Structure formats: structure tokens, C-alpha cells
Amino acid sequence: MSTTSRSPVDQSQGAKGAAVTRHPLRVAILGFGTVGASVARILVERPELAGRLELTHIFNRDVARKRAAWVPASVQWTEDISEVLASKPDVVVEVIGGVDPVGGWVRRALEQGAAVVTANKMLLAAQGPALLHLAATRGTQIRFEAAVGGGVPLIHGVREGLAGDVLTRVAGILNGTSNYVLSRMARSDEDMAPVLDDARTLGYAEADPSADIDGDDAGAKLVVLAGIAFRRHLQLSDIPRRSIRQISAADFRYARKLGCTIRQIAMVEAQGTGFHAFVGPALVPTQSSFGRNEGANNVVTIVGKYGGESSFSGAGAGGPATAVAVVSDLLALAGQPRAGDVGEEWLPAIVAPAPARPYYLRFVVQDAPGILASIATSLAGQGINLDAVLQEPGFAKEALPFVITVEACEEAALQAALREIGEADFHAELPLALPMLWTDES
Ligand SMILES: NC(=O)c1ccc[n+]([C@@H]2O[C@H](COP(=O)([O-])OP(=O)(O)OC[C@H]3O[C@@H](n4cnc5c(N)ncnc54)[C@H](OP(=O)(O)O)[C@@H]3O)[C@@H](O)[C@H]2O)c1
């Protein structure tokens, strides 16, 4: 292991900061898949970048089948990570994904003073603080514009553009698959299963879409955003994640009655000295930026004490869009005036309870007298006030959906009431509780 610090950006400064000749940053790409191939293509197709960025290596397992004729002959194709690192690249672009074995390779690159550019939210959620610390101690950087929001310049926007504010909340639609599914259900009155099947056929969802629709993908992105916005590290396990699987066509009918729709929301907000975060389906006003967000797009709103609300939106995924974010990170490294002056640390975050919120409660029951009174009694027992009761006509009595909205209440009190309500024998389906994020939150 090398103990010396060597950064690609060192070469721009001579003694006493005098400028010396800068050579192009030597770039190695790990992973020639959707994003990696798009990164290489931008580097090859933009000759004006040649003075600043030089692609030297492409690493992939079974690399022979990956070779592309449009990649210049000067680029080395390899399946040996040691060969890549021994070539002393200035920057390693990690676009493989996952935590192992990639985390070890990223650490080795940083240890020898190379900068790292990664699109890997899972690695950052698991090891972000340690990797940032390692980069800072080696006088180099790990950059990750592509890890959240694909091609949307969110990390740069928050880190640099909003640095003058004290941020209090970050909320967004960070998972394109879930948003595609929910926004299509809102328009078509279909249940989830056929929409998810179509999403797979159209390439919006993977064969196993669990990470997307159960919230792990958005949760990992939220960890990264919390690090950027608050310089605090929330563990993924600190973020409650609720699946969108339970949302039905009936929920959209009821949401519409309330002037709302349903989206998978990822939110983290400062609560005193701590932070509360969650990922899951929520009611949002139809006319809010979240309610209007369609298809696989991402949208994120950031709230600051001084500047109020700012929004970022655009293509949250896709090879070319994501590669733009990677290349922008590379250009930022190529333009850095000095090494080691942007090192940052994420301190451990204190987890806070959810703030009081109004909720949408959907029950599906076998109809019988006294059900509403029984539910109201359980809610009142926890000090929760009803706001409205909605029941649409046309449903069978054996599986009758109806909705109760309740005034702002603590989540713990609501969960206690729902546990008691859940013990009754009149349920045809488990009750569903969705936070209602009103205009000041969405
Ligand atoms: N795709 C997007 O729109 C998008 C957007 C934002 C962020 N990202 C992130 O970008 C990263 C890459 O995503 P992607 O969509 O480009 O994935 P991908 O298409 O699956 O590409 C990954 C590449 O890495 C190679 N690879 C996998 N495991 C390897 C190993 N152990 N050793 C050597 N090579 C290995 C794969 O080779 P094989 O061909 O053999 O599998 C493949 O060429 C992930 O962290 C992802 O979360 C992707």
C-alpha cells in the first residue's frame, strides 16, 4: 500500500503555486456496461476534451466480448484490476455497481492517490464516510454526481449552488421505475401487476424490481443526498422504507377526490439536532411538482432556511444522461486548481422521529355495521382526530374499500392505533397508511 499522496490535480501547481504544464488526466473506466460504454463514447466523440482527459484503460470481466471498434487502439482493454492500478491512472471511473468487490478496488485506487468518479449509490450508502475520509487523507477526491438523479446536476447544485444556505429538507422522486408505475396507474386506472409487466417489457423495470419498488434504491440515494445536504451519514437501515406494492387502482380514485395523487417519495428533514428520513408511497397534491412528475423522470426539492425551495428535475437514469454526469465530474477534476481543498467528512447522523403529519388511511373490509365506529374509537384512543371519511360507490360488500383522512398526528400514535384496528376480524386486506404531504412539503 502506498502512503504517499498523489493527485491528478497536483500537477497544475509548481513551487509556491506557480502554474506548470498540465497533462491530460489519465482515465481508467471500470465497467463497460450501460454507463461505462456511454462515458467512453463521450470521451471518444468529443475531441475538444483530449487536452484534458485521456482514456487509457477499460476494465471488465471477460473483456474480449466487450471490445468496441469505435474505441481508439491506444486504449488498453483488460480484465486485470492490478494492471489498471499499476498504470497509475489519475482517475478511476467506477461504473460497475454493488459493494463487493468494487469497494476494495475503489479503496486501492484512493490509497494510491488516484481520484475516483463513481455512479454507485449502493457503495456510497454503505461506505461513503470511510471513502471520503480516505480520499481526504490521500489528498484526492471521490466524486459521484451520477449516483443520484442520473443526469440531473443535483450533487453539484446542492453542494456548490446551495452552500450559502442552511438546508432543512430534501425531498424527491428518486426512483424512475416506481414513478413510471405510479404515474401510469394514476392515468390508466389499472392495478399494479399489469403496469409492472409492461414496465419490464419497455425496459423501465428489471426482472426483479424489488430494489426499486420496495425503496432500497431510493433509500441509498437519500443517504447520499443527506450526506451532501447536511454532511451527516444516515445508515440505510435508519431509513424506514415502505413498498409501493400495496397501492391499488382504488387508492388513486380516493386520492383524486382529495385533489391528490400517489408517488414514491424519499424525504429527509432536520428535526432539532437529528434527522428523520423515509421512503415510501405518499399522497401529494396533483398540481405539485411531485404530482406533475410523470414517467421515469426524477424531481427533487431542497428547502433552505434563507433561500426557500429550489427544485431539480430531469432524466434520472439512462446511459448517455448518466455518462454526462460522470464526464462532468472528470472535467471538474481536470479543472481543479489545487488538491485536497475540497475534502469533506460526513459525521454520524442522529435519527429523529417523524414530524406530526396528516395521513390517508385506506381500509378494505367485509362490510358490517359498526366498523367505522370501531376504527374511530381506536384512533380517538391515541388522540387522533378524523378529518374526512370517503366511500366511493360500486365496490363489492365483501371487499369494500373506504378512506379516512386524519389530522396531523405522531406516526407512533398512528401505528399504535393501526395495530389495534388490525386485530379486528372485518379486514379483507391490511390497512394502508400514507402520509399526506401538503403544498409546503411538495
Ligand atoms: N444505468 C443507469 O441508468 C444508471 C444511472 C445512474 C447510476 N447507475 C449506476 O452505474 C453503475 C453501473 O450501472 P450500469 O447500468 O452501467 O450497469 P451494467 O450495464 O450492468 O454495467 C456494469 C458493467 O460492469 C461489469 N461488471 C460487473 N461485475 C463485474 C466484476 N465483478 N468485474 C468486472 N466487471 C464487472 C459488467 O460486465 P458484464 O457484462 O459481464 O455483466 C458490465 O459491463 C451502477 O452502480 C448503477 O447503480 C446506473
The ligand as a Tripos MOL2 file, in Angstrom:
@<TRIPOS>MOLECULE
LIG
   48    52     1     0     0
SMALL
NO_CHARGES

@<TRIPOS>ATOM
      1 N1        -27.9220    2.5610  -15.9140 N.am      1 LIG1
      2 C1        -28.2870    3.7300  -15.3980 C.2       1 LIG1
      3 O1        -29.1410    4.4370  -15.9360 O.2       1 LIG1
      4 C2        -27.6240    4.2410  -14.1400 C.ar      1 LIG1
      5 C3        -27.9740    5.5130  -13.6550 C.ar      1 LIG1
      6 C4        -27.3380    6.0020  -12.5140 C.ar      1 LIG1
      7 C5        -26.3930    5.2290  -11.8790 C.ar      1 LIG1
      8 N2        -26.0900    3.9990  -12.3610 N.ar      1 LIG1
      9 C6        -25.0830    3.2080  -11.6400 C.3       1 LIG1
     10 O2        -23.9800    2.9870  -12.5050 O.3       1 LIG1
     11 C7        -23.3730    1.7390  -12.1910 C.3       1 LIG1
     12 C8        -23.3350    0.8910  -13.4510 C.3       1 LIG1
     13 O3        -24.6390    0.7140  -13.9260 O.3       1 LIG1
     14 P1        -24.9180    0.1450  -15.3920 P.3       1 LIG1
     15 O4        -26.3710    0.3470  -15.6330 O.co2     1 LIG1
     16 O5        -23.9410    0.6950  -16.3630 O.co2     1 LIG1
     17 O6        -24.6460   -1.4150  -15.1370 O.3       1 LIG1
     18 P2        -24.3370   -2.5260  -16.2400 P.3       1 LIG1
     19 O7        -24.9040   -2.1500  -17.5550 O.co2     1 LIG1
     20 O8        -24.7320   -3.8250  -15.6270 O.co2     1 LIG1
     21 O9        -22.7480   -2.4540  -16.3700 O.3       1 LIG1
     22 C9        -21.8750   -2.9700  -15.4000 C.3       1 LIG1
     23 C10       -20.6220   -3.4580  -16.0990 C.3       1 LIG1
     24 O10       -19.7120   -3.9100  -15.1120 O.3       1 LIG1
     25 C11       -19.2950   -5.2230  -15.4590 C.3       1 LIG1
     26 N3        -19.0530   -5.9900  -14.2330 N.ar      1 LIG1
     27 C12       -19.9620   -6.3940  -13.3350 C.ar      1 LIG1
     28 N4        -19.3690   -7.0560  -12.3210 N.ar      1 LIG1
     29 C13       -18.0510   -7.0840  -12.6060 C.ar      1 LIG1
     30 C14       -16.9250   -7.6220  -11.9450 C.ar      1 LIG1
     31 N5        -17.0300   -8.2660  -10.7740 N.pl3     1 LIG1
     32 N6        -15.7220   -7.4670  -12.5310 N.ar      1 LIG1
     33 C15       -15.5800   -6.8190  -13.7030 C.ar      1 LIG1
     34 N7        -16.6230   -6.2720  -14.3800 N.ar      1 LIG1
     35 C16       -17.8490   -6.4010  -13.8370 C.ar      1 LIG1
     36 C17       -20.4440   -5.8260  -16.2390 C.3       1 LIG1
     37 O11       -19.9670   -6.8790  -17.0530 O.3       1 LIG1
     38 P3        -20.9610   -7.9940  -17.6430 P.3       1 LIG1
     39 O12       -21.2950   -7.5390  -18.9940 O.co2     1 LIG1
     40 O13       -20.1480   -9.2460  -17.6020 O.co2     1 LIG1
     41 O14       -22.1510   -8.0850  -16.7200 O.co2     1 LIG1
     42 C18       -20.9120   -4.6290  -17.0480 C.3       1 LIG1
     43 O15       -20.1910   -4.4570  -18.2440 O.3       1 LIG1
     44 C19       -24.2070    1.1320  -11.0480 C.3       1 LIG1
     45 O16       -23.6300    1.4910   -9.8230 O.3       1 LIG1
     46 C20       -25.5500    1.8270  -11.2050 C.3       1 LIG1
     47 O17       -26.2810    1.8980   -9.9940 O.3       1 LIG1
     48 C21       -26.6780    3.4780  -13.4740 C.ar      1 LIG1
@<TRIPOS>BOND
     1     1     2 1
     2     2     3 2
     3     2     4 1
     4     4     5 ar
     5     4    48 ar
     6     5     6 ar
     7     6     7 ar
     8     7     8 ar
     9     8     9 1
    10     8    48 ar
    11     9    10 1
    12     9    46 1
    13    10    11 1
    14    11    12 1
    15    11    44 1
    16    12    13 1
    17    13    14 1
    18    14    15 2
    19    14    16 1
    20    14    17 1
    21    17    18 1
    22    18    19 2
    23    18    20 1
    24    18    21 1
    25    21    22 1
    26    22    23 1
    27    23    24 1
    28    23    42 1
    29    24    25 1
    30    25    26 1
    31    25    36 1
    32    26    27 ar
    33    26    35 ar
    34    27    28 ar
    35    28    29 ar
    36    29    30 ar
    37    29    35 ar
    38    30    31 1
    39    30    32 ar
    40    32    33 ar
    41    33    34 ar
    42    34    35 ar
    43    36    37 1
    44    36    42 1
    45    37    38 1
    46    38    39 2
    47    38    40 1
    48    38    41 1
    49    42    43 1
    50    44    45 1
    51    44    46 1
    52    46    47 1
@<TRIPOS>SUBSTRUCTURE
     1 LIG1         1 GROUP 0 **** ****
